[in-house]
């Protein structure tokens, strides 16, 4: 029986031994997304959010992300690049062959880009193609519909006269921030309203619930982009 790290290495070797261009684009993007979500240093469920605000592509906060966050993400990206590079190249080839792909795959690719690059590294043809296609889709389709819990939190903020906006896109809609609190008409705080679907039992027999990988990964990416994040369960 192998530990998680050994299993991941064996899985990566198995994937790279295949003809990646024969994979469906959905499979390629799911493998790439799962890789960065498991390999990158995600905050634990109990950790507090302490990043200072920085710019996002769609709605820039004021100041820049911390150097320690950038250093950590850069080292993690370097460690996994030998596996990700062939996947991303195969994804680009499949998108070109198929004449595009579903928004779910574009979203996963955009989140991989967020996890493995800094803002000044997002000018490659692959990145521009993914971000451009995702941005075009978002322009033609409405943002996600806010949940009832989300709307109740918004109502409380409105009653307290706290200025805020809904469903703020990051990197052309790689994901959306539920609520962004404004200070002096500038983004100040990202609020994530995390309902039941954001949690799962810690193990089969446990009564304790923990955040899903996707929820933790989203917060990790937000903090990497420099956002201050408050999660409301």
C-alpha positions as CSV (number, residue, x, y, z in Angstrom):
1,X,0.0,0.0,0.0
2,X,1.5,3.4,-1.0
3,X,1.0,6.8,0.5
4,X,-0.7,9.6,-1.3
5,X,2.5,11.1,-2.8
6,X,3.6,7.7,-4.2
7,X,0.2,7.1,-5.6
8,X,0.2,10.5,-7.3
9,X,3.6,9.9,-8.8
10,X,2.5,6.5,-10.1
11,X,-0.6,8.0,-11.6
12,X,1.4,10.8,-13.3
13,X,3.7,8.3,-14.9
14,X,0.8,6.3,-16.1
15,X,-0.9,9.3,-17.7
16,X,2.2,10.5,-19.4
17,X,2.8,7.1,-20.9
18,X,-0.5,7.5,-22.8
19,X,-1.2,9.3,-26.1
20,X,-2.7,12.4,-24.5
21,X,-4.1,13.6,-27.9
22,X,-6.4,10.6,-27.8
23,X,-8.0,11.8,-24.6
24,X,-11.2,13.8,-24.5
25,X,-10.7,17.5,-23.7
26,X,-12.9,17.0,-20.6
27,X,-10.6,14.2,-19.3
28,X,-7.5,16.3,-19.9
29,X,-8.8,19.3,-18.1
30,X,-10.1,17.3,-15.2
31,X,-6.7,15.6,-14.7
32,X,-4.9,18.9,-14.9
33,X,-7.3,20.5,-12.4
34,X,-7.1,17.6,-10.0
35,X,-3.3,17.7,-10.2
36,X,-3.0,21.3,-9.2
37,X,-5.7,21.0,-6.5
38,X,-3.9,18.1,-4.9
39,X,-0.3,19.3,-5.4
40,X,-0.6,22.9,-4.4
41,X,-0.4,24.0,-0.8
42,X,-4.0,24.5,0.1
43,X,-5.0,26.2,3.3
44,X,-6.5,23.9,5.9
45,X,-10.2,24.1,6.7
46,X,-9.4,25.8,10.0
47,X,-6.8,28.3,8.8
48,X,-7.7,32.0,8.8
49,X,-7.5,34.2,5.7
50,X,-4.9,36.9,6.2
51,X,-3.9,38.0,2.7
52,X,-4.0,41.7,1.9
53,X,-6.0,42.9,-1.1
54,X,-4.4,43.0,-4.5
55,X,-5.6,43.2,-8.1
56,X,-7.7,40.7,-9.9
57,X,-8.2,40.8,-13.6
58,X,-11.8,41.7,-13.6
59,X,-12.2,43.9,-10.5
60,X,-8.9,45.0,-9.1
61,X,-8.3,45.5,-5.4
62,X,-5.8,48.1,-4.5
63,X,-2.5,46.5,-3.2
64,X,-0.3,43.6,-4.2
65,X,-0.2,40.0,-3.0
66,X,2.4,39.0,-0.4
67,X,5.8,37.8,-1.5
68,X,5.5,34.6,0.5
69,X,2.3,33.6,-1.3
70,X,4.0,34.2,-4.7
71,X,7.1,32.2,-3.6
72,X,5.1,29.3,-2.4
73,X,2.9,29.1,-5.6
74,X,6.0,29.5,-7.8
75,X,7.8,26.5,-6.1
76,X,4.7,24.4,-6.3
77,X,4.3,25.2,-10.0
78,X,7.9,24.4,-10.8
79,X,7.5,21.0,-9.1
80,X,4.5,20.0,-11.2
81,X,5.4,21.6,-14.5
82,X,6.9,18.5,-16.0
83,X,3.5,16.8,-15.7
84,X,1.3,19.8,-16.5
85,X,3.1,21.0,-19.6
86,X,2.2,18.0,-21.7
87,X,-1.4,18.1,-20.5
88,X,-1.8,21.8,-21.3
89,X,-0.2,21.2,-24.7
90,X,-2.6,18.3,-25.4
91,X,-5.5,20.5,-24.3
92,X,-4.5,23.2,-26.7
93,X,-4.3,20.7,-29.5
94,X,-7.7,19.2,-28.7
95,X,-9.3,22.6,-28.5
96,X,-7.8,23.5,-31.9
97,X,-8.9,20.2,-33.4
98,X,-12.4,20.4,-32.0
99,X,-12.9,24.0,-32.7
100,X,-13.5,24.9,-29.0
101,X,-14.7,23.1,-25.9
102,X,-17.3,23.3,-23.2
103,X,-17.3,26.1,-20.7
104,X,-16.6,23.6,-17.9
105,X,-13.3,22.6,-19.5
106,X,-12.4,26.3,-20.2
107,X,-13.1,27.1,-16.5
108,X,-10.9,24.2,-15.3
109,X,-8.1,25.3,-17.6
110,X,-8.4,28.9,-16.4
111,X,-8.2,27.8,-12.8
112,X,-5.1,25.8,-13.6
113,X,-3.6,28.9,-15.2
114,X,-4.4,30.9,-12.0
115,X,-2.8,28.3,-9.9
116,X,0.4,28.0,-11.9
117,X,1.2,31.5,-13.1
118,X,1.5,35.0,-11.8
119,X,-0.2,37.9,-13.5
120,X,2.8,38.9,-15.5
121,X,3.1,35.4,-16.9
122,X,-0.3,35.2,-18.6
123,X,0.6,36.4,-22.1
124,X,1.3,33.0,-23.8
125,X,-0.8,32.0,-26.8
126,X,-2.4,29.1,-24.8
127,X,-3.4,31.4,-21.9
128,X,-4.7,34.1,-24.2
129,X,-6.8,31.5,-26.1
130,X,-8.4,30.0,-23.0
131,X,-9.0,33.4,-21.3
132,X,-10.3,34.9,-24.5
133,X,-12.7,32.0,-25.2
134,X,-13.9,32.1,-21.6
135,X,-14.4,35.8,-21.6
136,X,-16.4,35.6,-24.9
137,X,-18.7,33.0,-23.3
138,X,-19.2,35.1,-20.1
139,X,-20.2,38.1,-22.2
140,X,-22.9,36.1,-23.9
141,X,-24.2,34.3,-20.8
142,X,-25.4,35.7,-17.4
143,X,-23.3,35.2,-14.3
144,X,-24.3,32.4,-11.8
145,X,-27.6,32.9,-10.0
146,X,-27.1,33.8,-6.3
147,X,-28.3,31.3,-3.8
148,X,-30.9,32.1,-1.2
149,X,-28.3,32.1,1.5
150,X,-26.1,34.4,-0.6
151,X,-29.1,36.8,-1.0
152,X,-29.8,36.7,2.8
153,X,-26.2,37.7,3.6
154,X,-26.5,40.5,1.0
155,X,-29.7,41.7,2.7
156,X,-27.9,41.9,6.0
157,X,-25.0,43.9,4.5
158,X,-27.6,46.2,2.9
159,X,-29.4,46.7,6.2
160,X,-26.0,47.6,7.7
161,X,-25.4,50.0,4.8
162,X,-22.3,48.1,3.8
163,X,-21.7,48.8,0.0
164,X,-21.1,45.6,-1.9
165,X,-21.4,44.0,-5.3
166,X,-22.4,40.5,-6.4
167,X,-20.7,37.7,-8.5
168,X,-17.4,39.4,-9.3
169,X,-15.5,37.5,-12.0
170,X,-11.9,36.6,-11.6
171,X,-9.8,36.0,-14.8
172,X,-12.8,36.3,-17.1
173,X,-14.9,34.0,-15.0
174,X,-12.5,31.2,-14.0
175,X,-14.7,31.6,-10.9
176,X,-16.9,34.2,-9.3
177,X,-16.6,35.8,-5.9
178,X,-20.0,35.7,-4.2
179,X,-19.8,39.2,-2.7
180,X,-17.2,41.9,-2.7
181,X,-17.4,44.6,0.0
182,X,-16.4,48.0,-1.1
183,X,-14.5,50.7,0.8
184,X,-14.3,54.1,-0.8
185,X,-15.7,52.5,-3.9
186,X,-12.8,50.1,-4.2
187,X,-12.8,46.3,-3.5
188,X,-11.9,45.6,0.1
189,X,-13.0,42.1,1.1
190,X,-14.2,39.0,-0.8
191,X,-17.0,37.1,0.9
192,X,-17.7,33.5,0.0
193,X,-21.1,32.2,1.2
194,X,-20.4,28.5,1.6
195,X,-23.6,26.4,1.9
196,X,-23.9,22.7,2.5
197,X,-22.5,21.7,-0.9
198,X,-19.1,23.2,0.1
199,X,-18.6,20.6,2.9
200,X,-18.4,16.8,3.2
201,X,-17.9,14.4,6.2
202,X,-14.3,14.2,7.3
203,X,-14.4,10.4,6.9
204,X,-17.0,7.6,6.6
205,X,-17.9,7.4,10.2
206,X,-17.2,11.0,11.3
207,X,-19.8,13.5,12.4
208,X,-17.3,16.3,11.6
209,X,-17.6,18.1,8.3
210,X,-14.7,19.7,6.4
211,X,-14.5,21.9,3.3
212,X,-14.4,20.2,-0.1
213,X,-11.2,20.3,-2.2
214,X,-12.9,22.7,-4.6
215,X,-13.9,25.2,-1.9
216,X,-10.4,25.2,-0.4
217,X,-8.8,25.4,-3.8
218,X,-11.0,28.4,-4.7
219,X,-9.9,30.3,-1.5
220,X,-6.3,29.4,-2.2
221,X,-6.5,30.9,-5.7
222,X,-8.3,34.0,-4.4
223,X,-5.6,34.5,-1.8
224,X,-2.9,33.9,-4.4
225,X,-4.4,36.7,-6.4
226,X,-4.2,38.9,-3.4
227,X,-7.8,39.0,-2.1
228,X,-8.7,39.1,1.6
229,X,-11.3,36.3,1.9
230,X,-14.1,35.8,4.5
231,X,-16.0,32.5,4.3
232,X,-19.5,32.4,5.8
233,X,-20.6,28.7,6.3
